[in-house]
Amino acid sequence: LKIQVISDQELEAMGAGAIVAVGKGSATPSRLIVVEYPGTNPTAKPVILVGKAITFDTGGYSLKGVDNILNMKYDKSGGIVVLSTLQAAAELKLSNRIIGIVAAAENMIAGHAYRPDDILTTLSGKTVEIISTDAEGRLVLADALTYAQQKYEPRALIDVATLTGGVLVALGRVRAGLLSNNDDLAQ
């Protein structure tokens, strides 16, 4: 496996303002972790897995309540799934070229953290007005998904993230969310 860790300074220089903003309140800066498995055809269009890895999510200035802040260490599960899948692909010597991109940040509160009403510019060049700092997953994923599309020509792009609040609103507490614009891939 080939591994590249893109620092918060590099992310800021490339214009990935969303993922950088999420990590500003933390003593641990944001990172984009890229893991490449070449498969048996390293020039083939890759399958790209993008994982959200919020290492701890306080909700930022949109602070979570006591009951909801417990277990937020699991908000990194999407990133862990991506890393585990790349490890398995390498051990199984799969033929497909697979690239894992992990958007890692910690959503904390500090004087320099991002706030509601801030306007951020994402890697795609689009701006986002922050309503809730507890919607950080969408921000880190926006930059990671754009990076995947700008750097590679993926055969398929799969995003793995908890996005707990959105899924709870849409599907309740007993189902996981799966969204796709490709029925074959979803199956």
N, C-alpha and C positions, 0 to 999 in steps of 0.2 A: 504494500500500500504506500502510495505517495501522499504525504501530508503537508499542507500549507496552512499556517495560522496568520490571518490578516489582522493586524493590530487596529486599535481604535484610531490612531493617527493616520494609518493608511486608509481606513474606511472613510475618515473625514476628508482626506485629500481627494478621494475618488468621488465624493459627493453623497455618500451613504448616511445622510443626516438622521434618518429614522432610528436605525440600530444604535448609532452613537448617542443620540439623545436619551434613549432608554437607559443606557448604562451610566449616564453622567452623575447620578446621585450615589453611585456605588464606589467603594474603594477598589473594586475589581472592574477594570474597563471592559467594554464590549469587545467581542472577537467574532470573526467569521472563520470557521474551521472548514477547510476543503480537504476531503479524503478521496483519492482516486484509485480505483481498481481497474487495471487495463483490460482484463478479460483476455480471450485468445485473439481478439482483433482490436488492438488499441486505437485504430483509426476509425472504427465504426462510430456512428452517432450514439452517444451514451444515454442510458437511463439515469436521470438525476433524481436523487432523493434529497429533499430539503427538510430539515428538522428544526423546530423551535426548541431552544434550550434556555429558558429563563431559570437561572440557577436558584433564585429565590424571588418571589413576587409579593411585595408588601402592598401592591396597588399604587405605589408612588404617592403623590399628593392626594389621589383619590383612594385613600387608605382603606384597606379591607377591614372588616370587623373581626373581632377575636375569633369567632367560629370559622370564618372564611380564610384567615391567614394561616391556620394550621395546615400542615402538609403541602405548603406551596413549594417545598423543595422538589416536589414531583412535577412542577411546571417545566422541567427539563426533559420530560419523558420522550417528546418527539425527537430531540437531538440524540438521546440515548438509543432509540430505535434505529436511527440512521447509522450511528457508529456500529451498533451490533450487527446490522445487516451487511455493512461493508466487511466487517471481520468474518462473518459467515461466508460471504462470497469468496473471500480470499482463501479461507480454509477448504471450501468445497471446490475451488478452482472453476468457478462458473465461466461460461463462455462470454456472457454479456459484459460489455464495458459499463461500469457503474461509478457514478460520482456522487459522493455525499457532501452536502453543504449544511453545516450546523451554525445557526444564528444564536450565539451565546451572549447573554447579558443578564444583569441582576437589576431588578426594578426596585430601587430604594428611594428614600427621602433624604435630601440634603439641600443646602442653600443653592447649589448649582444644578439641581435636578430639573428636568423639564416639568412644565406646569400646564394645567388647563388653560386654554386660550393661546398657548404658544402655536406658532405656525412653523412646521418643519418642512424641509425639502428632502424628498426621498431620492434614492439613486436613479430612479426613472426620470427625475426632473419635476415630478408632480409634487404639489404642496399639500400638506395635511394640516388642518386645524385640530388641535387636541381638545376634545371635550372631556374625556376621562383618561387619566394616566394609567388606569387599570385595563386599558385596551392595548397594552404594549405588544402582545403577540402579533397582532396585525402589522405593527410597525416593523418589527425585526424581520418578519416574513416578507414584507414588501421589498425591503432591500435585498434579502437573500434570493428571492425569486427573480428579481431583476438582474442580479449578478449572474445567476444561472443562465438566464436567457441571453445576456450580453456576451458572456465569456464562451458559451458552448452552444451548439445546435443540438438540443436534446431530442432524442427519439420519443421520450416520454418524460414528463416532469411531475413528480409526486411529492406532495407536501404532507408532512406528518407533524401534527400539533394537537395539543389538548384543546385549546380554545374553549375552555370549560363553560364560561358564561354564555357564549353564543350558542353552543350546542344545547345547554340546559333550556334556554329560551325556545329554541326551535324544536327540540325532540324530547325534552323532559329528562328524568334521571335514569332511565332504564335502557337507553340506546346510545350508540356511538354514531358520530356523523361521518358520512362519506359523500362527498360532492365530486362530480366529474363532468367534463364536457366530452367524454369519450366512453360510451357504454361498454365497448369491448374491454378497455382497460379497467373499468370499474368491476366488471365480472371477473 
